[in-house]
Amino acid sequence: MRRCGVLMPVFSLASEYGIGCFSKEAYRFVEFCERTGLKLWQVLPMGPTSFGDSPYQSFSAFALNPYFLDLEDLVSKGLLTRDECEEALRTEGSLTIHYDQQYQKRFPVLHKAFKRFMENPYSDYETFKEEQSDWLYDYALYMALKDAHDGKCFMDWEPALAKHEKKAVEKAKETYREEMEFQCFLQYFCFMEWNTLHQYANEHGVRILGDIPIYVAFDSADVWSNRKLFLLQKDGYPTKVAGCPPDAFSDKGQLWGNPLYDWKTQKKDGFSWWMKRIRHNFNLFDELRIDHFRGFDAYFAIPYGREDAVIGEWEDGPGEDFFTAVRKAMGNPSIVAEDLGTLTDSVRSLLKSTGYPGMKVLQFAFSAGEKSDYLPHRYEKNCVVYTGTHDNDTVRGWYETMPEADRKFLEEYLGKKTDQEEVTWELIRLAMASVADTCIIPIQDFCNLGTDARINTPSTIGINWMWRMNKEQITPELEGKIRDMIGVYER
């Protein structure tokens, strides 16, 4: 089935309190999708973020980000007042997310809601905790301990706690009982609000495409409470870390710093932790994009302690054994494989064996003198085409800095001259007209925005994940243009 979707991170939604969330604006976005015929809403990972604010570096592979809690929902339930929310977090006119303000001011407000909630907890609160107990209590304790240790990574805690020794953990659960309860409260409302929004989307003909990072952060409840799953030294630090070798994005490569998996150990129990993780995500989303798919075939391992990714080596991933376990556990779930980058024959073979659609990005297609697999006439139906991803500039920004030879090739391919004002919709048309079963356009490209609306620049920190939409950018004229193009190309 041919269809079209939109890439819109939750944090980039318009909102009243400084960051996009599960609020009325999210519901309006679903309605925008329904009116235009967009069948798929792709989000970025929604876990609680750590230093650098990247959704791909989270304190948990299972928890949701408390920044996404809708304060208005808590007001409607009598757990907060509007004055309390506005005094702390009201932002007038700013479309940039200030994470430091969210961190410093949101949690004191949420503590007020927590105190009131615990006076008369909802009847299903304990049920929620028990249903999520296989990850929730470790996560809640982890966050409580991080707060007690001024936000430091677990490696800087007392040795017994750092090693997750049973006696130390049980004692900490008693000491930090209330702070753990606060973390459980946050997750309860996050899950309740998201599930309600997800159901609303489905009722309005919109499916949600989630995003699961292949790796987890070292500073996370996952590594702290599941050491045996990762390649760690005796002192607890990683032996090697994840990243990518030098490429078009960076001449020094990308040093992600995530610990690598002990795939041999995980295979022995059928990759049970991973199966739990994927199943958990399919409870949150209808479909799932697996980030860095090629890492399941082979992954780039960088010695721990390096400052860049220039030095490293490729090592074998779990390969087909992993996806056999996925099929055994879940049948044939709707998965999109992020297969970008330099691909080997073995990666292509693995992708083919899974049957998952890979990704095509038009911004990667137009290098003069090259016969790129990203050119639309080379596509097969079983793929997902994008104008760009969260790691790309907007099309408009990309065009502005394009080498002249590449720009000339683009115009030859389009069969017409183009300019900064028109090029975005020309690429959207290429994507829509292609044979790809699924076409996904970033909301910034639908709105024809420039580099200022870029989400992320790989290998940089401090300037990313901050863009937020102005709700006035979605107009009836834009909706009509999207709807008409979807109709023309039968999506």
Salt bridges, closest charged atoms under 4 A:
GLU16 OE2 - LYS24 NZ 2.80
GLU16 OE1 - ARG82 NH1 3.46
GLU16 OE1 - ARG90 NH1 2.79
GLU25 OE2 - LYS24 NZ 3.66
GLU31 OE1 - ARG28 NE 2.84
GLU72 OE1 - ARG82 NH2 2.77
ASP73 OD1 - LYS77 NZ 2.53
GLU84 OE2 - ARG116 NH2 2.77
GLU86 OE2 - ARG82 NH1 3.22
GLU86 OE2 - ARG90 NH1 3.46
GLU92 OE2 - ARG90 NE 3.49
GLU126 OE2 - LYS129 NZ 3.08
ASP138 OD1 - HIS164 NE2 3.28
GLU158 OE1 - HIS149 NE2 2.83
GLU170 OE2 - LYS173 NZ 3.59
GLU174 OE2 - ARG177 NH2 2.72
GLU178 OE2 - LYS115 NZ 2.40
GLU179 OE1 - HIS111 NE2 3.82
GLU181 OE2 - LYS129 NZ 2.68
ASP211 OD2 - ARG289 NH1 2.78
ASP219 OD2 - LYS146 NZ 2.89
ASP286 OD2 - HIS198 NE2 3.02
GLU287 OE2 - ARG3 NH1 2.83
GLU287 OE2 - ARG207 NE 2.71
ASP291 OD1 - ARG289 NH1 3.33
ASP308 OD1 - ARG306 NH2 3.89
GLU313 OE2 - LYS240 NZ 2.88
GLU315 OE2 - LYS240 NZ 2.70
ASP321 OD2 - LYS267 NZ 2.73
ASP345 OD1 - ARG348 NH1 3.27
ASP391 OD1 - HIS390 NE2 3.53
GLU411 OE1 - LYS417 NZ 3.61
GLU421 OE1 - ARG396 NH2 3.07
GLU426 OE2 - LYS416 NZ 3.02
GLU479 OE2 - ARG35 NH2 2.67
